[in-house]
Amino acid sequence: MAKPPGYDVIIVGAGSMGMSAGYYLARQGVKTLLVDAFDPPHTEGSHHGETRLIRHAYSGDPAYIDMALRAHVLWKELEQESGTELLVPSGVLNLADQNVYSFADRLAEAEKRKVRVERLDADEIRRRWPVLNLPEHFGAMYEPDAGYLYSEKCIAVYRKLALAHGAQLLTNTRVLNVTAREGSVTVHTQSGDYHGAAAILSVGAWFGSLPPFAALPIQAIRKVVGWFQSIPAFDAVSFPGFTLGTGEGGYYGFPSIGGAGLKIGRHDTGRVWRPGEPLAPFGSEESDEGDLRRVLEAYLPGAAGRLLKGSVCKYEHTPDEDFIIDRHPAYRHILLAGGFSGHGFKFSSVVGEILADLAAGRASKQNIGPFSLSRFDLSPDQPQSGLTLEGI
């Protein structure tokens, strides 16, 4: 059997971040191999379900706002190169019970970074979107330049263009192990071993299968979304993407696109999932539809019609909900990228650019210091936190 060819960079996990990185590397003429256990875009990870929000106003480290703005530019460039609509500037309406969540920090950071936002009280919200049923103590932060991305289309476009630029892709290929020494890495798969000078590991919820080689504090969570029959006022021509922070929990959603029904998901809660375990289908738990329907009936009653479709995916998050973008602690030529779920897809364009720069030996133009792996205590009994509204 002939020895497998060598590559400049091998990417393990060709989902949101991995496929983006593969595109940017291949476009630069870097000999790139992408390996995925499935056939992306697919329904086994965190990127399916048609849409993901893209917004720009973040609190905390300003690196998020800078990355969100750069990501938006890169999505528009990808649209232009591919001739495919990927980003819909619908606006994003962030709604919250002000006894539960305050927008003050996000509004302050947005003002500093010149991100357009509007603060709205309950009366103004109801005037502009009269279909909403909000108590007086609710408020909103509206981002007129935000919107949503067609997530599966984005990955399909990255795949098509990466291959057109010379990248190679192995689909339905399970990685069994990764080994490395200085200046080289070997990815062991069910179909053979592949050798490279550098590697990017971006395996999402499957990071739990890589210890001891890569032991990251990432926990995978089963999440559900549902599409509900809604009145015309919730159609995409008139209603924005949204987030909703209430005493019942944190939610996010999208208008009815092409009559598909309003889409809503719950950001907090969820059962832990581990690689190798079956993922229970939508409807396996009463709360799958029940939690979504209860919040619709309370605040968006015109979208609380019959369930048209339900779907299950995975979040993979870190204890502090911030990303991991860093080099392997023992092997500087291996990059680790994970913990993105809940708010990461919007950043996949810029994260791919960051990973491509680092893998090619260049410094990133983005500040990735806040995403260092060294911020964690990697002892096995480190507690995991719950998800907050900020991470939607």
N, C-alpha and C positions, 0 to 999 in steps of 0.2 A: 504494500500500500504506500502510495507516495506521501511524503511529508506535506502537511497542509501549508499553504503559503503564509508568509509573514505579513503583518499589517502594521501600519503606523499606530493606529488606535483601534481597539476593540471596545464596542459599547455593549454592555450586558443590560438588556432591558430597553426595548425600542418603543416605549410608550411616549408620553407627553414630552418629557425632558430629553430622553434618549434619542428619539427620532429627530427632534429639533437640533440637538448637538450633531447628529449624523449629517444633517443637511448642511450646517455651517462648516463642518470639517470637509465634507466632500466638495463643497463649492470652492474651497481654498486649495483643492488638489491633494488633500491628505488621504492616503490609502486607508479606508475605513471599512470595518466590518461591524454590522449590527446583528445581535443575536436576541431572539425573543422566544419565549416559551409558547406563544400563540401567534396569531396572524394579524398584526395591527393594521387599522384600528379594530378592536375587539371588545367583548363584553366581560372580560375576566379581570379587568383592572379598575382604574379610577377615572378613566377618561370618557366612558360612554354615557349615553343619556342625552345626546344631541347638543346641549348648550351648557356654557359656563359663563358666569358673570365676569366682566372686566371693569374694575373701578380703580380710582387713583388715590383717594383720600385715605391715608392710613395714619394711625398714631404710633407711638413707639419710635423705633429707629428710623431716621429719614431715608435709609437705604431702600425701604419698601416703596416709598413714593417715587424715588429716582428710578427704581427698577420698573415700576408700573408704567411710568411715562415712556421709558425706553421700549418696554414691551409693546406698547400701543403703536409706536413708530414702526417697529419691526413687523407687527401684524399687517399694517397697511402696506409695507413694502412687499410682504409675501402675497397679499392680494394682487398687487400690481404685477408681480412676476408670474403668478399662476393664472391670472384672469378669473379668479374664483372669489365670490363674496364670502368672507370669513368673519368679519366683525360688523355687528349691527349697532349703530350709535343710538340706542333706544333711550338713553338716560337710565340711571339707577336711583330708585327711591328707597332710602334707608329709613325705615320706620321703627320707632321704639317707644315702649312705656318708659317715660322719663324717671319713674321710680325704680326702674330696673337697670337702665343703661343711659349714659350721657354721651352725647356727641362732642362734648367740649374739646377733648384732646385732638380728635380728628379734624375738627373745624380749625383749631389753632395751627396744626401742622399744615393743613391745606392752604391757609392764608400765607404762611411762611414760604411755601413752595409754589405759590401762585397757581394752585389747582382750583378751578371754578367749582364752587359749592354754594348752595342756598339753604339757609336754615328756615324751616317752616313750622308754624304752630298747627294745632289740630284744625282750627278754622280754615287756614289756608290750604291744608292738605285736602280737606273735604270740598273746598271750592274747586280745586283743580282736578281732583279725582273723586267725584261724588259717590262712586260705587263703593268706597271704603267706609267701613263702620268703625270709627275710632273714638274712644273716650277722650275727654278734654285733656287728660294728663299725658296724652301721646304727643310726640313731636317727630320731626323728620329732618334728615340731611339729604338734599337732592343733588346728585352729580349729573349735570346736563351733558357732559362730554363722555360719560361712561356708557356701558351697554352690555352686550353679550357676544360670545364667540360660538361658532359652530364647531364644537370640540372634535368630533370625529372627522369632519371635513379638514380641519387644520392638520391632523395627523396624516390623513391620506395625501394631502398636498405636500407635506414635508417628505413623506415616503417617496412619492413620485419624483420630486425634484432631487432628493438625495441620490436615488438610483440613476437619474439622468446625468448627475454630475460624477458618477462612477463609484458610489458606495455599493457595497454588497450587503445583502440582508438574508439571514437564515431565520426562517419562520418555523413555528411548531418544533422548536429545538430547545430542549430543557438543559440548562446548565447544571452540571453535577458538582462542580468545584472550581475554585480559582486558586492558582498558585502563582507565586512571583519570586523573583530575585532582582537585584539591582539592574535596571535597564531593560527588563523583559517581564512579560506576564503570559501565562498560559491559561486559557479558558477551556475547561474540560466539559464536553457535552456528550449527550447520548449518541451523537453521530461522529464523534472524534474530537481531537484536540486542536485548538487554534492558538497561534502564537502572535504576540504583538509587542511593540516597544512601549506602549502605554495602554491604559484602559480607563473607561468610565463605567462605574457601577450605578445604575439608576433603575433598580428593580422594584420600586414601589412597595407594595404590601409584602413582597417576597424577600425583603431584607432579613426577615426572620429565619430564612433558610440558609443564610451565608455564614453564620458564626461557625468556627472561631475566626475565620479569615477577616470578616467585617462584622463586628458586633456593634450595631447602632441602637440607640434607645428609641426605637420606632415601634409603635403599636398599631396594628391594623384593626379597623372597626367596620362592622357590617352597617351599611347605610341604605336607606330606601328613598325613592322619589316616586311621585304619582302625578298623573295628568288627569285633570278633572274637567268635566263639561262646564263651560262658563258662558256667560252672556256676552254679547258683542263688545261691551265696554272694556272687556279684558283682552280684546284682540291686539295683536302686535302693532297695528297702525295707530293705536291710541294709548296703550298702557306700557309702562316701562318695566325693566327688570326691577327686582326689589329684594330687600332684606327686612326681616321683622323680628324685633326683640321684644318678647312678652314675658309675663310671669309664668307662662306655660312652656317657655323655651325659646330657642333661637331658630328661625326659619329663613329660607331664601326661595326665590322663585322667578318665573319668567311668564311673559304674556302668552296667550294662545297664538301659536305660530301656524298659519295655514289651517286653522280649525282643529289643531291637535289637542286643544284644551290647555287651561292654565297648568303649568308645571310647578310643583312645590316639593321641597325637601326639608327635613329637620337637620340642623347643623350639630346640635348637641346630642348626647346620649348615644346608644348603640352597643351592640355586643361585640366583644373582642373576637377576632378571627385570626387563626394561625395557619400558615402554609400547610397544605395537605388536608385541611378540614373541608368538608362540604360547605357551600355557602347557601343557606336556606333561602328559597325563592320568596318573592314578594307575596305577602298574605300569610306567611307561616306564623306570624304573630299578629294578634289583634291590633297592636299599636302601629303596625305598618300603615294601614289605612286610617286607623282611628285617630292617631295623633295629628295627621295631616288634615283630616276632615274636621276635627274639632276647632282647629285654628282658622280654617276657612269659614266655617259657620259663624265664628265669633267676629272676624275682622274683614273677610272678603266673601260675604254670603252669596254674591252673584257668581262665584266660582266654586260653589260647593255642590255642584251637580254630581251625576254619577261618575264613578271612577272609570276612565277610558283605558288607562294603561298603568301598570306599576313596574318598577325596575329596581334592581339591587346592585349596588357597587360597593367599593371599599374606600374608606379613608385610611391613610397611613400618616400618623402624626407623631411629633416629638412631645415631650412633657411640657415644654413652654410654647408649643405651637409654631415656633420659628423653624425655618428650613435648616437642613444640613447641606452645605456646599463646601467641601474641603478635600484636602489630600489625605490619603490613608496615613495613619500615624506611623506606620513602618515602611511604607513604600510611596515615595513622593510622586512617582509616575502613575499612580492609580488614584483617580478621583472618585469621591463618594457624593452622591446627590440623592437626597431623600427627605421624607417628612413634609411633603408638599400638600397633602390633601386638605380639603376644606377651603383653601384659598389659593392654591398653587397654580392651577391651570393657566390663569391669565398671564403668569410670569414665564410660561414655558418657552416663549420665543427668546426672551432675554437670558434665561438660564441656559438654554442651548448655546447662545452666543458666548456666555461666560465660560461654559465647559469647553467649548471649542478653542477659545483663546488659551485657557490653561493647559489643555492637552497638547496644544501646538507649541507650548513653551513661551507664550506671551502673558503679560500681566493683564488682568481684567480691568476694564475702565470702570466697572462697578465696585462699590464697596461691599465686599463679602465677609468682612470681619465679623459682623453679627451672626454669621451662619457657621462659625467654626465649631468643629466637633469637641474641641477642648473645653467648651463651656459646661459640659456635662460631667457629672460624676457617673462613671460607667460601671459602678458596682451593680450586681444583678438585682439587688433589692431596691433600686431607685424607684420612688413612686411615680406613677403617671397621673397627670392632671386631667381635669375635665376640659371640654372645649368652651371657648368664650365667643361672644358675638363678634368681637373684633376680627376673628379669623375667617369670617364668611367671604 
